């Protein structure tokens, strides 16, 4: 099937969506049918600087995803579709969207894209189950600190044993020397 030519206004919309797909760490596709403008504004506020939430026409979004080199999303572009282009912490954004969807059942997570690969709705929810980047870094730092402490103790053990041995030898010589002198 040959692609139809795109009007200039639609071409700029496709170019913007393509750039958003390429520049985002991840993208979450949602269906927003039944949500009010106030609720969508609340979702945008919830996401804050983590993600840009935009309503898009399916044909334009599908074309933009293809132009960005993303495959496997075509089946998700049905019904009213909005895209959350995540530029910040992917896990935090996924948690925010999932929490909003729990509070507002009209928001349905359809799927998404992470590192150029298409994700199912279940995979997006699994992303939301992960711990945040900060927590993972703190755990890593704690593990490294613990291992460094063990390494320091391991390196100090032979040194302290050698010092005790030298002290014992000195004590023995002193005792032997004082026994000989008497």
Backbone as a chain_set.jsonl record, in Angstrom:
{"seq": "XXXXXXXXXXXXXXXXXXXXXXXXXXXXXXXXXXXXXXXXXXXXXXXXXXXXXXXXXXXXXXXXXXXXXXXXXXXXXXXXXXXXXXXXXXXXXXXXXXXXXXXXXXXXXXXXXXXXXXXXXXXXXXXXXXXXXXXXXXXXXXXXXXXXXXXXXXXXXXXXXXXXXXXXXXXXXXXXXXXXXX", "coords": {"N": [[0.843, -1.172, 0.0], [0.728, 2.101, -0.975], [1.964, 5.083, 0.481], [0.01, 7.958, 1.079], [0.431, 11.329, -0.129], [1.352, 13.901, 2.179], [-0.233, 16.7, 3.63], [1.063, 20.043, 4.165], [0.643, 21.112, 6.81], [0.036, 18.801, 8.193], [2.348, 17.415, 7.692], [4.22, 18.844, 9.198], [3.246, 18.275, 11.735], [3.649, 15.505, 11.82], [6.442, 15.489, 11.614], [7.121, 16.721, 14.044], [6.08, 14.858, 15.888], [7.642, 12.662, 15.155], [10.193, 13.568, 15.905], [9.724, 13.729, 18.661], [9.332, 10.989, 19.261], [11.913, 10.043, 18.658], [13.563, 11.547, 20.399], [12.77, 10.875, 22.933], [13.153, 8.986, 25.957], [11.432, 6.962, 26.416], [8.112, 6.008, 25.339], [4.723, 6.142, 26.131], [1.697, 4.77, 25.18], [-1.664, 5.682, 25.382], [-5.215, 5.298, 25.923], [-7.635, 7.696, 26.112], [-10.347, 8.024, 26.254], [-13.323, 9.264, 27.603], [-12.204, 10.75, 29.611], [-12.072, 13.92, 31.193], [-11.23, 17.303, 30.223], [-10.147, 18.559, 32.398], [-9.204, 16.365, 33.886], [-7.247, 15.381, 32.121], [-5.5, 17.536, 32.189], [-4.737, 17.357, 34.838], [-3.355, 14.913, 34.736], [-1.213, 15.655, 33.071], [-0.004, 17.491, 34.793], [0.675, 15.783, 36.87], [2.636, 14.211, 35.639], [4.54, 16.131, 35.172], [7.78, 17.368, 34.683], [8.759, 15.012, 33.787], [7.546, 13.868, 31.554], [5.998, 14.541, 28.362], [2.718, 14.941, 27.545], [0.632, 14.203, 24.942], [-2.13, 14.489, 22.756], [-2.85, 12.731, 19.803], [-3.487, 12.287, 16.295], [-4.262, 9.115, 15.043], [-3.355, 8.223, 12.467], [-1.325, 10.044, 11.875], [0.408, 9.695, 14.056], [1.09, 7.013, 13.725], [2.473, 7.123, 11.296], [4.59, 8.789, 12.09], [5.847, 7.2, 14.039], [6.746, 5.136, 12.405], [8.507, 6.624, 10.773], [10.379, 7.224, 12.69], [11.542, 4.844, 13.006], [10.387, 2.89, 14.541], [8.79, -0.1, 15.145], [5.906, -2.283, 15.3], [3.837, -1.057, 16.627], [1.517, -0.488, 15.289], [-0.98, -1.823, 15.7], [-1.808, -0.688, 18.049], [-2.67, 1.845, 17.515], [-5.528, 2.652, 17.582], [-8.779, 3.928, 18.167], [-9.226, 6.772, 20.434], [-6.124, 8.197, 20.892], [-3.424, 8.996, 22.996], [-0.159, 10.182, 23.639], [2.523, 9.706, 25.818], [5.429, 11.184, 25.978], [8.358, 10.359, 27.286], [10.874, 12.042, 28.864], [12.335, 12.206, 31.11], [12.925, 10.282, 34.041], [12.149, 7.077, 33.269], [10.92, 5.016, 34.729], [9.685, 6.4, 36.859], [7.87, 7.987, 35.419], [6.272, 5.97, 34.257], [5.21, 4.888, 36.587], [3.719, 7.094, 37.469], [1.795, 7.35, 35.415], [0.513, 4.862, 35.613], [-0.506, 5.004, 38.238], [-2.267, 7.145, 37.93], [-4.022, 5.985, 36.106], [-5.124, 3.988, 37.698], [-6.563, 5.517, 39.515], [-8.25, 6.804, 37.78], [-10.125, 5.092, 35.912], [-10.856, 5.388, 33.238], [-8.647, 6.016, 31.755], [-6.6, 4.161, 29.761], [-3.841, 2.114, 29.507], [-2.202, 1.357, 26.639], [0.175, 0.414, 25.572], [3.63, 0.742, 24.662], [6.857, 2.236, 23.994], [10.214, 1.459, 24.479], [13.547, 2.164, 24.486], [13.534, 1.949, 21.692], [12.109, -0.367, 21.195], [8.972, -2.008, 20.887], [6.476, -2.15, 23.425], [4.202, -4.104, 25.391], [1.082, -3.469, 27.147], [1.263, -4.781, 29.611], [4.037, -4.967, 29.9], [4.702, -2.283, 30.168], [3.512, -1.812, 32.623], [5.141, -3.471, 34.156], [7.504, -2.048, 34.012], [6.756, 0.069, 35.607], [6.735, -1.202, 38.02], [9.348, -1.414, 38.752], [12.067, -0.2, 40.783], [12.876, 3.232, 41.437], [15.373, 5.173, 39.708], [17.038, 6.561, 41.489], [16.745, 5.077, 43.861], [17.777, 2.602, 43.058], [20.42, 3.385, 42.481], [21.224, 4.164, 45.05], [21.105, 1.71, 46.383], [23.092, 0.346, 44.967], [25.325, 1.91, 45.628], [25.391, 1.407, 48.394], [25.916, -1.342, 48.402], [28.417, -1.331, 47.191], [29.882, 0.124, 49.079], [29.765, -1.598, 51.278], [31.222, -3.776, 50.235], [33.68, -2.54, 49.848], [34.392, -2.018, 52.495], [34.682, -4.633, 53.442], [36.827, -5.408, 51.844], [38.826, -3.654, 52.728], [39.101, -4.557, 55.375], [40.004, -7.108, 54.856], [42.482, -6.567, 53.653], [43.742, -5.331, 55.772], [43.928, -7.31, 57.711], [46.154, -9.24, 57.284], [48.244, -7.436, 57.725], [47.849, -6.552, 60.383], [48.157, -9.009, 61.621], [50.837, -9.517, 61.074], [52.031, -7.452, 62.525], [51.323, -8.211, 65.127], [52.739, -10.625, 65.253], [55.41, -9.724, 65.036], [55.523, -8.235, 67.424], [55.187, -10.33, 69.259], [57.492, -11.843, 68.741], [59.427, -9.957, 69.514], [58.808, -9.709, 72.237], [59.428, -12.32, 73.018], [62.187, -12.42, 72.493], [63.062, -10.491, 74.262], [62.393, -11.723, 76.669], [63.934, -14.025, 76.419], [66.444, -12.826, 76.299], [66.595, -11.593, 78.805], [66.488, -13.802, 80.392], [68.898, -15.054, 79.777], [70.671, -13.17, 80.692], [70.354, -13.355, 83.413]], "CA": [[0.0, 0.0, 0.0], [1.549, 3.305, -1.092], [1.588, 6.166, 1.383], [-0.525, 9.146, 0.427], [1.197, 12.524, 0.21], [0.88, 14.545, 3.395], [-0.313, 18.165, 3.548], [2.14, 20.734, 4.885], [0.357, 21.196, 8.246], [0.148, 17.45, 8.734], [3.763, 17.047, 7.605], [4.918, 19.423, 10.352], [2.803, 17.514, 12.909], [4.353, 14.228, 11.759], [7.856, 15.763, 11.923], [7.219, 16.975, 15.488], [5.881, 13.574, 16.562], [8.826, 11.842, 14.875], [11.248, 14.076, 16.787], [9.382, 13.315, 20.022], [9.634, 9.561, 19.373], [13.37, 9.859, 18.64], [14.221, 12.222, 21.519], [12.257, 10.384, 24.209], [13.714, 7.756, 26.5], [10.347, 5.99, 26.244], [6.814, 6.579, 24.999], [3.605, 5.314, 26.589], [0.465, 5.029, 24.438], [-2.845, 5.514, 26.218], [-6.528, 5.674, 25.408], [-8.139, 8.658, 27.087], [-11.792, 8.177, 26.059], [-14.072, 9.399, 28.846], [-11.545, 11.666, 30.539], [-12.376, 15.332, 30.96], [-10.063, 18.169, 30.006], [-9.573, 18.771, 33.737], [-8.448, 15.163, 34.243], [-6.041, 15.348, 31.284], [-4.605, 18.559, 32.74], [-4.209, 16.777, 36.077], [-2.355, 13.919, 34.332], [-0.025, 16.397, 32.616], [0.624, 18.054, 35.992], [1.252, 14.646, 37.584], [3.858, 13.814, 34.944], [5.489, 17.235, 35.337], [8.906, 17.461, 33.755], [9.148, 13.662, 33.381], [7.001, 13.479, 30.251], [5.108, 15.444, 27.632], [1.534, 14.156, 27.205], [0.017, 14.839, 23.775], [-3.149, 13.774, 21.986], [-2.414, 12.713, 18.405], [-4.283, 11.493, 15.349], [-3.632, 7.804, 14.86], [-2.639, 8.107, 11.192], [-0.095, 10.831, 11.96], [1.285, 9.057, 15.042], [1.583, 5.779, 13.112], [3.479, 7.53, 10.314], [5.741, 9.312, 12.835], [6.539, 6.052, 14.636], [7.46, 4.488, 11.297], [9.628, 7.491, 10.392], [11.375, 7.159, 13.767], [12.135, 3.507, 12.983], [9.754, 2.06, 15.566], [7.838, -1.039, 14.558], [5.137, -3.082, 16.241], [2.831, -0.253, 17.324], [0.362, -0.222, 14.425], [-2.22, -2.333, 16.288], [-2.18, 0.152, 19.19], [-3.222, 3.117, 17.043], [-6.971, 2.568, 17.364], [-9.481, 4.714, 19.18], [-8.528, 8.007, 20.786], [-4.786, 7.878, 21.377], [-2.544, 10.054, 23.498], [1.202, 9.684, 23.811], [3.346, 10.318, 26.86], [6.827, 11.126, 25.564], [9.11, 10.44, 28.54], [12.228, 12.556, 28.711], [12.999, 12.044, 32.409], [13.026, 8.924, 34.569], [11.126, 6.247, 32.638], [10.207, 4.28, 35.769], [8.817, 7.348, 37.567], [6.783, 8.352, 34.514], [5.379, 4.807, 34.162], [4.49, 4.819, 37.866], [2.74, 8.177, 37.482], [0.699, 7.017, 34.494], [-0.232, 3.736, 36.174], [-1.253, 5.497, 39.4], [-3.378, 7.947, 37.415], [-4.967, 5.048, 35.486], [-5.851, 3.311, 38.78], [-7.503, 6.493, 40.074], [-9.152, 7.198, 36.694], [-10.176, 3.897, 35.056], [-11.072, 5.71, 31.827], [-7.335, 6.031, 31.094], [-6.152, 2.791, 29.507], [-2.488, 2.01, 28.958], [-2.237, 0.447, 25.488], [1.502, -0.147, 25.334], [4.619, 1.799, 24.598], [8.148, 2.038, 23.35], [11.353, 1.696, 25.357], [14.802, 1.904, 23.771], [13.24, 1.601, 20.316], [11.362, -1.621, 21.104], [7.564, -1.907, 21.269], [6.109, -2.8, 24.683], [2.779, -4.333, 25.636], [0.604, -2.784, 28.352], [1.828, -5.492, 30.767], [5.454, -4.597, 30.026], [4.732, -0.924, 30.703], [3.231, -1.956, 34.053], [6.339, -4.039, 34.792], [8.423, -0.919, 34.169], [6.28, 0.845, 36.755], [7.034, -1.968, 39.232], [10.764, -1.274, 39.079], [12.395, 0.885, 41.698], [13.359, 4.41, 40.726], [16.813, 5.253, 39.436], [17.716, 6.994, 42.708], [16.763, 3.959, 44.806], [18.738, 1.619, 42.542], [21.771, 3.921, 42.683], [21.518, 4.106, 46.488], [21.393, 0.313, 46.698], [24.397, 0.042, 44.387], [26.334, 2.572, 46.461], [25.455, 0.662, 49.653], [26.596, -2.613, 48.148], [29.832, -1.041, 46.939], [30.486, 0.537, 50.35], [29.931, -2.822, 52.054], [32.318, -4.554, 49.655], [34.933, -1.832, 50.126], [34.705, -2.237, 53.912], [35.198, -6.005, 53.541], [38.15, -5.431, 51.212], [39.755, -2.978, 53.633], [39.343, -5.467, 56.501], [40.812, -8.215, 54.339], [43.85, -6.092, 53.46], [44.307, -4.978, 57.074], [44.119, -8.516, 58.518], [47.543, -9.724, 57.259], [49.101, -6.414, 58.311], [47.728, -6.6, 61.845], [48.743, -10.282, 62.047], [52.29, -9.346, 61.007], [52.412, -6.599, 63.662], [51.229, -9.047, 66.338], [53.847, -11.582, 65.189], [56.636, -8.986, 65.369], [55.455, -7.952, 68.863], [55.401, -11.594, 69.976], [58.921, -12.169, 68.609], [60.172, -9.01, 70.351], [58.591, -10.122, 73.631], [60.167, -13.567, 73.241], [63.622, -12.09, 72.544], [63.307, -9.786, 75.521], [62.342, -12.72, 77.742], [65.115, -14.863, 76.247], [67.615, -12.016, 76.62], [66.634, -11.364, 80.248], [66.764, -15.099, 80.999], [70.309, -15.299, 79.566], [71.411, -12.23, 81.533], [70.24, -13.781, 84.808]], "C": [[0.886, 1.232, 0.0], [1.029, 4.368, -0.129], [1.083, 7.346, 0.572], [0.36, 10.332, 0.765], [0.543, 13.228, 1.4], [0.88, 16.054, 3.201], [0.747, 18.79, 4.442], [1.88, 20.789, 6.385], [0.469, 19.828, 8.909], [1.602, 16.984, 8.707], [4.532, 17.613, 8.79], [4.511, 18.702, 11.629], [3.512, 16.162, 12.96], [5.829, 14.423, 12.125], [8.04, 15.984, 13.42], [7.057, 15.674, 16.276], [7.09, 12.652, 16.359], [9.98, 12.257, 15.777], [10.987, 13.652, 18.232], [9.668, 11.839, 20.241], [11.143, 9.347, 19.486], [14.046, 10.404, 19.895], [13.807, 11.687, 22.881], [12.974, 9.116, 24.641], [12.711, 6.615, 26.344], [9.085, 6.746, 25.846], [5.741, 5.609, 25.467], [2.363, 5.738, 25.811], [-0.724, 4.734, 25.336], [-4.105, 5.82, 25.425], [-7.167, 6.52, 26.49], [-9.647, 8.87, 26.996], [-12.49, 8.229, 27.417], [-13.418, 10.301, 29.878], [-11.893, 13.106, 30.171], [-11.082, 16.103, 30.707], [-9.361, 18.409, 31.341], [-8.719, 17.573, 34.159], [-7.167, 15.047, 33.415], [-5.019, 16.373, 31.763], [-3.958, 18.053, 34.022], [-3.128, 15.74, 35.764], [-1.08, 14.611, 33.877], [0.732, 16.974, 33.81], [1.314, 16.952, 36.794], [2.586, 14.233, 36.959], [4.935, 14.878, 35.055], [6.546, 17.261, 34.255], [9.34, 16.09, 33.228], [8.718, 13.335, 31.943], [6.113, 14.574, 29.678], [3.941, 14.59, 27.147], [0.783, 14.868, 26.093], [-0.996, 13.915, 23.119], [-2.733, 13.853, 20.522], [-3.387, 11.902, 17.558], [-3.522, 10.21, 15.08], [-2.822, 7.706, 13.577], [-1.318, 8.863, 11.244], [0.903, 10.189, 12.928], [1.892, 7.77, 14.47], [2.694, 6.088, 12.107], [4.758, 8.013, 11.02], [6.535, 8.179, 13.472], [7.343, 5.319, 13.568], [8.676, 5.292, 10.87], [10.745, 7.456, 11.43], [12.019, 5.776, 13.847], [11.555, 2.567, 14.028], [8.689, 1.191, 14.904], [7.066, -1.75, 15.657], [4.061, -2.321, 16.995], [1.535, -0.096, 16.546], [-0.965, -0.664, 15.04], [-2.707, -1.465, 17.45], [-2.818, 1.474, 18.776], [-4.67, 2.952, 16.611], [-7.649, 3.348, 18.477], [-8.724, 5.985, 19.495], [-7.193, 7.697, 21.466], [-4.061, 9.128, 21.841], [-1.205, 9.408, 23.811], [1.899, 10.441, 24.927], [4.797, 10.11, 26.439], [7.681, 11.393, 26.798], [10.529, 10.916, 28.258], [13.021, 12.39, 29.995], [13.133, 10.575, 32.769], [11.85, 8.094, 34.049], [10.278, 5.531, 33.695], [9.234, 5.202, 36.502], [7.628, 7.759, 36.704], [5.78, 7.207, 34.387], [4.566, 4.648, 35.441], [3.4, 5.878, 37.925], [1.544, 7.875, 36.598], [-0.139, 5.889, 35.062], [-1.067, 4.171, 37.378], [-2.464, 6.316, 38.954], [-4.444, 7.033, 36.809], [-5.764, 4.298, 36.552], [-6.911, 4.241, 39.366], [-8.564, 6.902, 39.056], [-9.23, 6.054, 35.685], [-10.436, 4.179, 33.582], [-9.753, 5.778, 31.054], [-6.858, 4.586, 30.971], [-4.758, 2.839, 28.901], [-2.527, 0.954, 27.864], [-0.913, -0.283, 25.301], [2.494, 0.986, 25.29], [5.856, 1.401, 23.832], [9.229, 2.333, 24.386], [12.599, 1.254, 24.617], [14.543, 1.361, 22.36], [12.445, 0.327, 20.115], [9.933, -1.409, 21.588], [7.322, -2.709, 22.552], [4.607, -3.027, 24.727], [2.386, -3.535, 26.877], [1.171, -3.447, 29.609], [3.293, -5.126, 30.981], [5.607, -3.174, 30.552], [4.467, -0.97, 32.203], [4.411, -2.567, 34.8], [7.404, -2.962, 34.972], [8.059, -0.11, 35.407], [6.566, 0.124, 38.068], [8.498, -1.847, 39.652], [10.964, -0.145, 40.083], [12.981, 2.035, 40.895], [14.882, 4.376, 40.595], [17.581, 5.602, 40.708], [17.829, 5.857, 43.719], [17.774, 2.915, 44.352], [20.175, 2.103, 42.719], [22.172, 3.878, 44.153], [21.856, 2.68, 46.906], [22.771, -0.094, 46.176], [25.512, 0.66, 45.233], [26.498, 1.843, 47.793], [26.195, -0.651, 49.49], [28.09, -2.39, 47.928], [30.544, -0.655, 48.233], [30.743, -0.68, 51.228], [31.09, -3.65, 51.543], [33.661, -3.872, 49.892], [35.354, -2.02, 51.576], [35.283, -3.634, 54.104], [36.606, -6.091, 52.964], [39.178, -4.778, 52.119], [40.096, -3.876, 54.812], [40.234, -6.621, 56.065], [42.266, -7.79, 54.166], [44.512, -5.756, 54.792], [44.641, -6.209, 57.9], [45.565, -9.021, 58.452], [48.508, -8.715, 57.905], [49.04, -6.468, 59.832], [48.291, -7.911, 62.382], [50.268, -10.173, 62.054], [52.771, -8.502, 62.184], [52.366, -7.409, 64.95], [52.375, -10.06, 66.389], [55.162, -10.917, 65.571], [56.659, -8.667, 66.861], [55.728, -9.209, 69.679], [56.864, -11.994, 69.918], [59.77, -11.257, 69.486], [60.021, -9.387, 71.826], [59.405, -11.376, 73.952], [61.66, -13.291, 73.353], [63.958, -11.398, 73.849], [63.318, -10.772, 76.685], [63.582, -13.604, 77.657], [66.366, -14.112, 76.639], [67.702, -11.793, 78.129], [66.887, -12.68, 80.966], [68.24, -15.423, 80.867], [71.135, -14.417, 80.485], [71.358, -12.677, 82.998], [70.995, -15.013, 85.027]], "O": [[1.718, 1.391, 0.894], [-0.178, 4.53, 0.051], [1.637, 7.692, -0.471], [0.981, 10.354, 1.828], [-0.671, 13.151, 1.592], [1.839, 16.629, 2.686], [1.262, 18.15, 5.358], [2.795, 20.539, 7.17], [0.936, 19.711, 10.042], [2.039, 16.247, 9.591], [5.406, 16.938, 9.336], [5.338, 18.529, 12.523], [3.931, 15.724, 14.031], [6.4, 13.617, 12.86], [9.005, 15.492, 14.005], [7.807, 15.416, 17.218], [7.505, 11.951, 17.281], [10.666, 11.409, 16.347], [11.912, 13.262, 18.945], [10.19, 11.463, 21.29], [11.599, 8.559, 20.315], [14.991, 9.802, 20.402], [14.436, 12.016, 23.887], [13.353, 8.284, 23.817], [13.089, 5.458, 26.164], [9.001, 7.965, 25.997], [5.834, 4.405, 25.231], [2.015, 6.918, 25.782], [-0.793, 3.682, 25.971], [-4.07, 6.503, 24.402], [-7.235, 6.112, 27.65], [-10.172, 9.803, 27.602], [-12.284, 7.365, 28.27], [-14.016, 10.589, 30.915], [-11.992, 13.458, 28.996], [-9.985, 15.602, 30.953], [-8.132, 18.456, 31.405], [-7.639, 17.746, 34.723], [-6.122, 14.661, 33.939], [-3.816, 16.113, 31.747], [-2.775, 18.292, 34.265], [-2.103, 15.689, 36.443], [0.018, 14.201, 34.255], [1.962, 16.949, 33.84], [2.403, 17.156, 37.331], [3.548, 13.941, 37.67], [6.124, 14.559, 35.034], [6.244, 17.185, 33.064], [10.183, 16.004, 32.335], [9.417, 12.631, 31.215], [5.56, 15.405, 30.398], [4.147, 13.619, 26.418], [0.344, 16.004, 26.268], [-0.754, 12.721, 22.949], [-2.312, 14.908, 20.048], [-4.022, 10.962, 18.036], [-2.302, 10.213, 14.912], [-1.717, 7.164, 13.587], [-0.308, 8.389, 10.724], [2.101, 10.144, 12.649], [3.064, 7.473, 14.703], [3.719, 5.408, 12.069], [5.868, 7.686, 10.6], [7.766, 8.197, 13.448], [8.486, 4.927, 13.803], [9.746, 4.733, 10.631], [11.916, 7.637, 11.096], [12.927, 5.552, 14.648], [12.171, 1.555, 14.364], [7.808, 1.685, 14.2], [7.513, -1.814, 16.803], [3.436, -2.868, 17.904], [0.545, 0.386, 17.097], [-1.967, 0.04, 14.917], [-3.887, -1.501, 17.797], [-3.439, 2.147, 19.598], [-5.001, 3.091, 15.434], [-7.143, 3.415, 19.598], [-7.687, 6.255, 18.889], [-7.15, 7.017, 22.491], [-4.078, 10.167, 21.181], [-1.133, 8.242, 24.198], [1.867, 11.671, 24.971], [5.328, 9.004, 26.53], [7.723, 12.517, 27.299], [11.282, 10.282, 27.518], [14.252, 12.43, 29.973], [13.418, 9.733, 31.917], [10.694, 8.383, 34.358], [9.056, 5.454, 33.565], [8.086, 4.827, 36.741], [6.507, 7.868, 37.2], [4.571, 7.44, 34.406], [3.382, 4.316, 35.395], [2.287, 5.605, 38.373], [0.403, 8.119, 36.99], [-1.367, 5.942, 35.006], [-2.214, 3.748, 37.519], [-3.549, 6.198, 39.524], [-5.639, 7.279, 36.979], [-6.94, 3.999, 36.349], [-8.022, 3.809, 39.676], [-9.663, 7.305, 39.437], [-8.483, 6.044, 34.706], [-10.252, 3.29, 32.75], [-9.742, 5.615, 29.834], [-6.731, 3.88, 31.972], [-4.526, 3.522, 27.904], [-2.847, -0.206, 28.124], [-0.887, -1.453, 24.92], [2.236, 2.069, 25.816], [5.898, 0.389, 23.132], [9.163, 3.342, 25.089], [12.698, 0.11, 24.174], [15.225, 0.449, 21.893], [12.132, -0.03, 18.979], [9.704, -0.715, 22.579], [7.88, -3.789, 22.743], [3.833, -2.245, 24.175], [3.244, -2.994, 27.574], [1.523, -2.758, 30.567], [3.739, -4.99, 32.12], [6.541, -2.889, 31.301], [5.112, -0.257, 32.972], [4.658, -2.22, 35.955], [8.125, -2.961, 35.97], [8.928, 0.336, 36.156], [6.634, 0.761, 39.119], [8.841, -2.151, 40.794], [10.128, 0.749, 40.207], [13.516, 1.835, 39.805], [15.568, 3.632, 41.297], [18.635, 5.029, 40.985], [18.867, 5.685, 44.358], [18.543, 2.4, 45.163], [21.053, 1.316, 43.069], [23.324, 3.588, 44.474], [22.782, 2.46, 47.687], [23.522, -0.79, 46.859], [26.519, 0.01, 45.516], [27.619, 1.678, 48.273], [27.003, -1.028, 50.338], [28.922, -3.156, 48.413], [31.684, -1.061, 48.458], [31.8, -0.794, 51.849], [31.869, -4.176, 52.339], [34.668, -4.544, 50.112], [36.543, -2.167, 51.862], [36.256, -3.811, 54.837], [37.474, -6.761, 53.523], [40.287, -5.292, 52.267], [41.257, -3.953, 55.212], [41.11, -7.058, 56.811], [43.18, -8.549, 54.489], [45.729, -5.886, 54.921], [45.558, -6.16, 58.72], [46.164, -9.219, 59.509], [49.476, -9.109, 58.555], [50.077, -6.432, 60.496], [48.845, -7.935, 63.481], [50.916, -10.692, 62.963], [53.807, -8.802, 62.777], [53.271, -7.307, 65.778], [52.919, -10.322, 67.462], [55.942, -11.477, 66.341], [57.699, -8.812, 67.504], [56.431, -9.15, 70.688], [57.428, -12.434, 70.92], [60.717, -11.712, 70.127], [60.999, -9.383, 72.574], [59.999, -11.481, 75.026], [62.331, -13.862, 74.212], [64.988, -11.666, 74.467], [64.155, -10.669, 77.583], [64.212, -13.903, 78.671], [67.266, -14.689, 77.249], [68.804, -11.805, 78.677], [67.454, -12.675, 82.059], [68.801, -16.028, 81.781], [72.169, -14.842, 81.0], [72.284, -12.375, 83.75], [71.022, -15.53, 86.144]]}, "num_chains": 1, "name": "protein.A"}
